[in-house]
Amino acid sequence: MAFDTATAAVTVALSEGTAGGVRLRAESNAVDRRRHAEVLAPAIATVLDEAGVTRADLSAIAVGVGPGPYTGLRVGLTTARALGAVLGIPVHGVCTLDVLAWQSGRTGPFVAATDARRKEVYWASYASSRARSTGPAVGKPAEAAEPGLPAIGEGALLYADTLAGQEPALPSAAALADLVLTRLSGGAGPDLLEPVPLYLRKPDAREPGPRKRVTQP
């Protein structure tokens, strides 16, 4: 089972490896920037039901590790680690930009960029859909732009005047599952990662510092 909540998409898929490649059994895709936690659990249940399996049938979990907004990202990672622990199965992390790149199927160089808010993007450059060249990084759209190279992803589409954005806009769990199954079977592709968040910024919420002393005049 694969899912990613590092962008506006809440995407879930169930796939299996076969002698002929990777077979997609069921998937669910929704766009909801503020309700990742509410959407993810029902989506997982729906995908399992449509595929005709139970959680006990799962052999591995794949999860997007970002970069992405703190709140949405941690929903997917917490769920993935919890399922892995309860079921006693491995959990494989993948950079969400690598998922988007893999999904594109491009054979030449390009840039992938997702929305980082604050008028910035999370981005990385690729030699092909299976090979990342630089990044990931966070910065202004102009920092991600490479003359002559196409750019994919929601971040590129939001700043099309700078990045000339193209589809796909958001990552799909079907691509994530395909990537992980391909790598586990010995195929070429980006590295699989630990299921820990790939943060490129510090969280906005911070613990309060010590109280200031107030002296009477």
C-alpha positions as CSV (number, residue, x, y, z in Angstrom):
1,M,0.0,0.0,0.0
2,A,1.2,3.5,-0.9
3,F,0.1,7.0,0.2
4,D,1.4,10.6,0.1
5,T,0.1,13.6,2.0
6,A,3.0,16.0,1.4
7,T,1.0,18.2,-1.0
8,A,-2.6,19.3,-1.5
9,A,-3.3,15.7,-2.7
10,V,-4.3,12.9,-0.4
11,T,-3.5,10.0,-2.6
12,V,-3.7,6.2,-1.8
13,A,-3.0,3.2,-3.9
14,L,-2.7,-0.6,-3.6
15,S,-0.4,-2.4,-6.1
16,E,1.3,-5.7,-6.3
17,G,4.3,-7.0,-8.2
18,T,3.7,-9.6,-10.8
19,A,5.8,-11.5,-13.3
20,G,4.8,-8.9,-15.9
21,G,5.5,-5.8,-13.8
22,V,3.4,-3.8,-11.4
23,R,-0.4,-4.2,-11.2
24,L,-2.5,-1.4,-9.7
25,R,-5.3,-3.0,-7.7
26,A,-7.1,0.2,-6.5
27,E,-6.5,3.9,-5.9
28,S,-8.1,7.0,-4.4
29,N,-7.1,10.6,-5.2
30,A,-8.5,13.7,-3.5
31,V,-7.4,17.3,-3.2
32,D,-7.9,18.8,0.2
33,R,-5.3,21.2,1.6
34,R,-6.7,21.3,5.1
35,R,-8.2,17.9,5.9
36,H,-5.4,15.4,5.3
37,A,-6.1,13.6,8.6
38,E,-9.9,13.3,7.9
39,V,-9.5,12.2,4.3
40,L,-6.6,9.7,4.6
41,A,-8.1,7.0,6.9
42,P,-11.4,6.7,4.9
43,A,-9.4,6.6,1.6
44,I,-7.2,3.7,2.9
45,A,-10.3,1.8,3.9
46,T,-11.9,2.4,0.5
47,V,-8.9,1.2,-1.4
48,L,-8.6,-1.9,0.7
49,D,-12.3,-2.6,0.1
50,E,-12.1,-2.1,-3.6
51,A,-9.1,-4.3,-3.9
52,G,-10.8,-7.0,-1.9
53,V,-8.1,-7.3,0.8
54,T,-7.6,-6.5,4.4
55,R,-4.7,-4.8,6.2
56,A,-3.4,-8.3,7.2
57,D,-2.8,-9.0,3.5
58,L,-0.4,-6.1,3.1
59,S,3.3,-6.9,2.8
60,A,4.8,-3.4,2.8
61,I,3.9,0.3,3.1
62,A,5.3,3.1,0.9
63,V,5.0,6.7,1.9
64,G,6.0,10.1,0.6
65,V,8.4,11.8,3.0
66,G,8.1,15.3,1.5
67,P,9.3,18.0,1.3
68,G,6.0,19.5,2.2
69,P,4.0,21.5,4.7
70,Y,4.5,20.2,8.3
71,T,0.9,19.3,9.2
72,G,-0.1,17.4,6.1
73,L,3.2,15.6,5.8
74,R,3.2,14.2,9.3
75,V,-0.3,12.8,8.8
76,G,0.9,10.4,6.2
77,L,4.1,9.5,7.9
78,T,2.5,8.9,11.3
79,T,-0.1,6.6,9.6
80,A,2.6,4.7,7.7
81,R,4.7,4.1,10.7
82,A,1.7,3.0,12.8
83,L,0.5,0.5,10.2
84,G,4.0,-0.8,9.7
85,A,4.4,-1.4,13.5
86,V,1.0,-3.0,14.0
87,L,1.3,-5.3,11.0
88,G,5.0,-6.0,11.4
89,I,5.9,-5.0,7.8
90,P,8.5,-2.7,6.3
91,V,7.8,1.0,5.6
92,H,9.7,2.6,2.7
93,G,9.9,6.3,2.3
94,V,10.3,8.2,-1.0
95,C,11.0,11.9,-1.7
96,T,7.7,13.3,-2.9
97,L,9.5,15.1,-5.7
98,D,10.9,11.8,-6.9
99,V,7.4,10.4,-7.0
100,L,6.2,13.3,-9.2
101,A,9.2,12.9,-11.4
102,W,8.6,9.1,-11.8
103,Q,5.0,9.8,-12.6
104,S,6.0,12.1,-15.5
105,G,7.9,9.3,-17.3
106,R,10.2,11.8,-18.9
107,T,13.4,10.6,-20.5
108,G,15.2,14.0,-20.7
109,P,16.2,16.7,-18.2
110,F,13.5,18.7,-16.3
111,V,12.6,20.3,-13.0
112,A,9.9,19.2,-10.5
113,A,8.4,21.8,-8.2
114,T,5.7,21.6,-5.6
115,D,4.0,24.5,-3.7
116,A,5.9,25.6,-0.6
117,R,3.7,28.6,0.1
118,R,5.2,31.9,1.0
119,K,5.7,32.5,-2.7
120,E,8.3,29.7,-2.8
121,V,8.6,26.2,-4.2
122,Y,10.1,22.9,-3.2
123,W,12.1,21.7,-6.2
124,A,14.7,19.3,-7.6
125,S,16.2,18.9,-11.0
126,Y,16.3,15.5,-12.9
127,A,18.3,14.0,-15.7
128,S,15.2,11.7,-16.3
129,S,12.2,10.5,-14.4
130,R,14.4,7.9,-12.7
131,A,17.5,10.0,-11.9
132,R,17.6,13.1,-9.7
133,S,20.5,15.6,-10.4
134,T,20.2,18.2,-7.7
135,G,18.0,19.0,-4.7
136,P,15.6,18.9,-3.1
137,A,15.7,22.5,-2.1
138,V,13.3,25.3,-1.2
139,G,13.4,28.8,-2.6
140,K,11.9,31.4,-4.9
141,P,10.6,30.1,-8.3
142,A,13.5,31.8,-10.0
143,E,15.9,29.7,-8.1
144,A,14.3,26.5,-9.5
145,A,14.1,27.7,-13.1
146,E,16.7,26.3,-15.5
147,P,16.8,27.9,-18.9
148,G,15.5,25.6,-21.6
149,L,14.2,22.9,-19.2
150,P,10.5,22.1,-18.7
151,A,9.1,22.1,-15.2
152,I,6.4,19.9,-13.8
153,G,4.3,20.0,-10.6
154,E,1.9,22.3,-8.9
155,G,4.7,24.7,-7.9
156,A,5.7,25.1,-11.6
157,L,2.1,25.6,-12.6
158,L,1.5,28.3,-9.9
159,Y,4.5,30.3,-11.2
160,A,4.2,29.5,-14.9
161,D,5.6,32.9,-15.8
162,T,8.9,31.8,-14.3
163,L,8.8,28.0,-14.6
164,A,6.6,27.4,-17.7
165,G,4.8,24.7,-15.7
166,Q,3.5,21.5,-17.1
167,E,1.5,18.4,-15.9
168,P,1.5,16.3,-13.8
169,A,0.6,18.8,-11.1
170,L,0.3,16.5,-8.0
171,P,1.9,13.2,-7.1
172,S,0.0,10.0,-7.3
173,A,0.2,7.0,-4.9
174,A,0.0,4.7,-7.9
175,A,3.3,6.1,-9.1
176,L,4.8,5.9,-5.6
177,A,3.8,2.2,-5.4
178,D,5.2,1.5,-8.9
179,L,8.5,3.2,-8.0
180,V,9.0,1.2,-4.7
181,L,8.0,-2.1,-6.3
182,T,10.4,-1.4,-9.2
183,R,13.3,-0.6,-6.8
184,L,12.5,-3.6,-4.6
185,S,12.7,-5.9,-7.6
186,G,16.1,-4.5,-8.6
187,G,15.1,-1.9,-11.1
188,A,16.8,1.5,-11.5
189,G,15.4,4.5,-9.7
190,P,15.8,6.9,-6.9
191,D,16.8,5.8,-3.4
192,L,14.3,4.5,-0.9
193,L,14.5,6.4,2.3
194,E,13.6,5.9,6.0
195,P,10.0,7.0,6.8
196,V,11.0,10.3,8.4
197,P,9.9,13.7,7.3
198,L,12.1,15.6,4.8
199,Y,11.8,19.1,6.2
200,L,13.5,21.9,4.4
201,R,12.2,24.5,6.8
202,K,11.7,24.7,10.5
203,P,8.0,24.3,11.6
204,D,6.1,27.5,12.0
205,A,5.0,26.5,15.5
206,R,7.7,26.8,18.1
207,E,8.0,26.2,21.8
208,P,7.7,29.5,23.7
209,G,10.9,30.8,25.2
210,P,11.5,31.7,28.9
211,R,9.3,34.4,30.2
212,K,10.7,37.8,30.3
213,R,11.3,39.3,33.8
214,V,9.2,42.3,34.5
215,T,10.7,44.9,36.9
216,Q,8.8,47.5,38.6
217,P,9.9,51.1,37.9
